[in-house]
Amino acid sequence: MFFASDNAGPAHPQVMERVIAANTGHQLPYGNDDMMDEVRAGIRRVFDAPEAEVFLVSTGTAANALALACYTQPWQTIYCSSVAHVEEDECNAPEFYAGAVKLTCVRTDDKMTPEALEAAITAHPAGDVHVAQPGPVTITQVTERGSVHSLAELQALTSVAKSHNLPVHLDGARFANAQAALGCTAAEMSWKSGVDVVSFGGTKNGCMAVEAVVFFDPSKAWEFQLRRKRGAHLFSKHRYLSAQMAGYLQDDLFLRTARQANDNAAYLVQGLTKAGAEFLHTPDANMIFTRFPRSVHQRLHDAGAQYNLWGDVLDGAAEDMVACRLVCDWSITRDQIDTFLAHF
């Protein structure tokens, strides 16, 4: 009963098969391996973007930080949700890689809104030498609270950014989960909605450790290559990154694993609803924020269930409602979910 995170699950066999197949003979290093051509073509196909430039790194933090650095000057600020991964979980990596820029949080408990973004940008307009100048906007899709921006919501945010001539980055650590939830194309959820660069996640959705950075503006390619090398994120034996992403793209595995993870979460939500659990945010994809009595948490704890808690599971009144986060990955079975729900 492991619902702590989707990056704790196993890699998909199709991904592992490609890695094993890559582990023979010799390949040129540093992204010059043959499989990178397959990856580049695959990403361009998925995003319907034949001119897109594609690069691989091993972590989501590197993907976000290096991509944002390509669009940020040291005297600028990056606009993000106050609960964005770049704000809460990346130990100032975006600021570090972009030359000590600052993050400006757009206040929200979940999705960023166009009105709040506009207010944040205009609070300190460009041209005042005493303040940080406006820089890129980064949007998280799926959000860190488990919600998915609709295409209209994405377009409303990018319209605000473009009205101020600001580029837009999409943190897509769970890009495939969002795409599966919306039933749209990758193009519709990215460049067709006004996004300039995407961090296309693989690690949380069936890969070992690989993320793609997809630039829809090819002019940023050389700068990214320099930043990736200077930032110590250019793999020598790059073929093992390429192999993972090639397996992930093969026969659209990324969508199949995302749908499985989303379906697992929907099944769990259905059971939690019947059990009387309360939901803190709309569970649109594979991440659930909920609360239920401490007595249930205690039974789950004793049974060895693992998930993230916000509160003491052991000390306090049995009837107190204690919040938690539950995340489903592609590999979780219905039997495991039923076992979890049986403790309610």
N, C-alpha and C positions, 0 to 999 in steps of 0.2 A: 504493500500500500504506500507507494511513493508518489506524492503529489507536491514535492518541494519545488521542482523547477523542470522545465522542458529541456534544459541544457544538461540535466543529469541522466537522461535516458541513453540507451545504446545507439550507436550509429546503425543506419539501415544496412542490411546485407548487400544491397545493390551498390551502395557507396563503398563498403569494404571490399567487395569484389573488384572494383575499379582500382582501389589502392593496391591490392595484392597483385593485380595484373600489371600495375605500373612499376612494381618492385623487381623488375628484371632488366638486365642490360644497362645501358647508359643513356642519359638524356642531358641535353644542355641545361645549365642551371639558370637561376635568377629570372624565371618566367619565359625562357626561350625554348621550353620543352614543347613537343609536338601536341600534347593534349591541351595546352593553352589556346591553340588555334581552335580546337573543338569547343572549348569553353567560351571563347570570344564569340564564335558564330552562334552558339546556343543562347547566350545572353541577348545578343542582338535579335535573334528570332523571338525569344520570349517577350522582349520589350518592343518589338516591331520598330527597332531603332538601328538601322544598318550602319550608321556613322558613329554609334556610341563607342566610347573607349572603356575598356573593362580591365580591372586590376583585382588581384586577390591578396588578402591578408588573413591572419589566423584568428583575429578577435574582433568582436563588435566595437569595442572601444577604439581600437586602431582604425577601423573603417570610419567611424564617426569623426574622430579627432583629425585624421589626416584629410578627409574629404572637406571638412569645415575649414581647415587651415588654408586650403586652396582658394577659398572665397573670402578670406578675412585678412584685413590689415591689422597690425598690432594696436592701432588706436581706435579700432572699432569694437562693437559689442555684438554678441550673438543672441538672438531672441529665441527663447525656448519656454516650454511649459514649466511651471514650478515643480512638477512631478516628473519631468523628463529624465530619461536615463543619463543624459549628458550632465544634468544637474545633480542627481541623487546618487549615481552609481559609478562615476568614472574618475573620481579622485583628481579632478581638475585637469584631466588629460586634454580636453579641447582647448583650455586656456594655455596649457603648456606648449602644445604643438603649434598653436597659432601665434605664439610670441607674446604670451602674457595678456591676451585680450581678456575681457570680462564677459560673463554671461548676464543677460538681463532676463529675469524670470517674469513671464506673463502669468499672473496669479490665477490659479484654477485648481480644483481638486481632481480634475480628470482632463477632458478635452480643452485645448486652447480655443478661444472664440475669436472671431474677426474683430469684434468691438474691443476686446481686451488687448489684442495685438496692436490695433491701431492706437489705442491709448498709450501703450508702452513705447511705440515708435515715436509718437509725437510729443511725449513727455519731455524729451531732450532732442529737439530737432537738429538736423545737420547744420553745420556752420558755426557752432559755438565752440571755440577752441578749448574751453574749460571742461568739456564733457566728452565722453566716448561717442564716437560717430556711429550712425546706424550701420549694421552689418547684416549678415545672412540670418534667415529664419530657419529653424529646424523644427520639423514636425515628427512626432512619433506615431507610427502606424504598425501594429496595434499599440494603443497607449499603454503606459505603465500601470493603468488601473483596469486593463482588460477590455476597453471599449474600442470600437473601430469607427474612424471618421468615414462618413459617407463621401461619395465623390463630390457632391455639392458642398459639403463642409470643407473638404480639401481645397476645392476651387475657390471658396470664399476666403480662405486663409492666404492662398497664393495670390489672389487678386489684391489683397491688402499689401502684401510684400511687393508685388510688381508696381503698385501705384507709387511706391517709394523707391523704385529701381533697386530692390534688394533681391538677391538670389535665394533660392529655397532648397534646403537639404531635407531628405526624408530618411529618418532612422527606421529602417525596415528589418530590424532583427527578427521580427515575426511578419515580414512582408507577405509571405505565402499564406499565413493564417488569415491575414486581412483580405487578401485577394480571394481566397476561397469563401470567406464570409460574405463578401460583397457580390461574388459571382461575376466579377468584371475581368478585364484583361490587365496585364501588368502595365501596358502603355496607358490605359485609362487612369490607372492609379498613380501614374508618375508624370511623364513629360506632357501628356495630354491634359493633365490637371495643373500644369505650371511648375512642376518640380524640375530642378536643374541637375541634381545629383542624388543618387540613391545608395544607401547601404543595404545591400540585398543579403539577408541573413541565411546561413545554412546550418550553423552549429546547433541552434535550438530546435531544428526540424529534421534531424536525421543524419547530419554530417558529424565528423569528428571535431574539426576545428577549421572552419573556412568561412569567410564572408567575401562577397564581391562588392567592389565600389564601381558604380556605373555612372559615367559622365555623359550627359547628352550634349555637352559642349566639348568637342574634341580638343579645343585649344588648351584645356586644363591638363591634358595628358602628361606633358613633359614635367610640369610642376609637381604633379602627384608622384611621378616616378622619383624625382629628386627628394621629395619629402618622405616618401616611403623608405628610401635607402638611408637618408640622414636620420630618420627616426628609428632605425634598426628593425624594420618590419619587412624587409625584402628577404625572403627565404632563399637560401642557396639551393637546397633540394626542393625546388618549387613544384616539381612534378607531383608531389604528394598533396599539395593544395589543389592543383589542377585536376588530379584524379578524383578527389572528393567532389568538386564542383561538377565535373563531367558526369559522374554517377548521379548526382542530385538533379541535373537537368535532363538526363536520359529518360525518354518517355514521360516527361513531366512528373518525375517522382516528387519534386518539391510540392506540387499541388496535391498529389495523392496522400503524402504524409501529413500535410496541413489539414486536409479534409478529415483524415482519421483523428488527428488531435482535436479538431473542432467538434467532431461527432462525439468523441469521448467526453469532452467537457459538457456538451449539451445533454448527454445521458446522465452525467453526474448532477447537473443543474436540475434536471427533472426529478431525480431522487431526493435531492436536497429540498426542493420545493415541497414535495409530498411530506417530507419530515418536518416541515415548519421552519426551516432556516431562513434567515433574512439576508438580503443581498445589498451590499454597500454601493456597488456600481453595476451597470448593465454588462452581463457576461456575453460579449459579442463573438468571441473567438474561443481560445483555449485556456483562458486565465480567469479565475473566479475569486472575487472578494466577498466573503460571507461571514456571518456570525451565527453561533448557536450555543446552547448552554455549556457551561464549564463541565458538567457531568459527562456530556458526550465527548468532549475533548479528553477527559480523563480516561474514558474507556478506550478511545482511539490511541491515546498515548501508551496505555498499558498493553495494547495489542501490537504496538510497534509501528503505527502509522507515522509517516514523516511528511510534514508540511510546515509552512511558515505561520507562526502565531503572533498576535499582538496582545499579549496579556499573559498572566501566570496561569498555567494549566493546572497546577497542583494546589495553590493556596487561594482560598476565597469561597464564596457561597456557590453551591452546586448549580443553582438556577441562574447565576450571572451569565449574561451573553458575552462571549469572548470572540473577537474577530480573528480571521485567518485568511490566508491566500492559498488557493489550491490551483495547481497547474497540471494540465494533462499533456502528455506527448503522444506521438504516434504509436508507441509500443505498449501502452497500457491496455489491458484487456477488460472486457465487460465483467468478467469474474472478479477481477481485482476491485473494480468499482462497486460491485454488489457486496463484496466482503466489507469494504469501507462503510457502505450505507447500512449494513446490518447492525452496526454499533449504535445507531440512532434509536 
